[in-house]
Amino acid sequence: MHFCRMKRIVVFTGAGVSAESGIKTFRDSGGLWEEHRIEDVATPEAWRRNPGLVLEFYNQRRKQVLSAMPNAAHLALKQLEEKFEVQIITQNIDDLHERAGSSKVLHLHGEIRKARSSIDPGLVYDIEGESLLTGDCCALGSQLRPHIVWFGESVPAMEEAILMTSEADVFIAIGTSLEVYPAASLLLYAPEQAMKVLIDPRASRDKAGKEFTIIAKTAGEGVPELVHKLLNNYV
Ligand code: OAD
């Protein structure tokens, strides 16, 4: 008996996939790391030194995410599920993949709409509304922190992401500068025989590797085009 399984597509997204939804990227000109120093807002030291400033930085991020909508790229990725087994692995803290309807989304760097206990990382809560404030506490009585992986912290979901990537028939990276590790190292785990594509207007072949097909377009343009081709020609 011939058993034919659905092809597996792993999609690895960065800030660029949400840029056309109005969410700022980090390293483009006008990006977040031009306006804020990483050391002031996105490290455990910053949290110890000035939790109010860190909370405010992420409250602003949350406000932006809540007012944003999924764009054509998020929506096209959901469509892929009609014919493929699709796993999204995102570096983004927004929930635009989920709101577009994607059913399997793994967040490598945390989720802006969640808070967690600063003493027990297993205690994670949904945040109601825009703000997490000084004095908001977990069930154990300690201050809640944003559910975000900061610089200098480990990336607990990395192992699962590597396993998913190593089983891909198609691996698509979208809108990422590939500057941040360990996330960027995921590209190395896509199987040799997998189809590999990077969609980013400023894609660097040096960083992606020569086996990647580069589509130098925005996510809003390049992703629907690729999804259309996959749905029609690759089953
Ligand atoms: P970056 O800001 O480093 O890179 C954004 C990428 O998106 C760049 O390669 C741009 O060329 C591309 N881009 C811009 N507009 C685009 C568009 N409309 N369509 C497609 N691509 C576009 O963001 P990331 O690579 O996601 O981590 O950054 C990785 C991590 O660094 C983030 O998860 C965050 C950050 O510091 C933490 O905060 C832990």
Residues whose N, C-alpha, C, O or C-beta is under 5 A from the ligand:
A	BS01	OAD	G14 A15 G16 V17 A19 E20 T25 F26 R27 D28 Q91 N92 H109 V149 G175 T176 S177 L178 V180 I199 D200 P201 R202 K217 T218 A219 G220
